[in-house]
Amino acid sequence: MTIGNSVAAPSPLQRAGDPQHGEPGPATRDAPFQPVMALSFRLLLKRALYLVAILLLPGALTAVALLWWLDRRRIMRNSPRPND
């Protein structure tokens, strides 16, 4: 809407179909079908990797500490004593 050299703000009816104001325009509503399976498989894979990381990382850190402690114990037990 142009009145002389000024530009009037669009009415609420004009803004309703405007993609910048929340509701998608006609071009996006009629967009071609995108494969949902590819998107959901990627999301599933991402979530599975997060779950594996959450479950395995604390266990791996605990195992490393436990193995270090057991190794230090073995070394201390088998070391020769000076007066034996």
ABEGO torsion letter per residue (X at the ends): XBBEABBBBBBAAAAAABAAAGBBBAAAAABBBBBAAAAAAAAAAAAAAAAAAAAAAAAAAAAAAAAAAAAAAAAAAABBBAAX
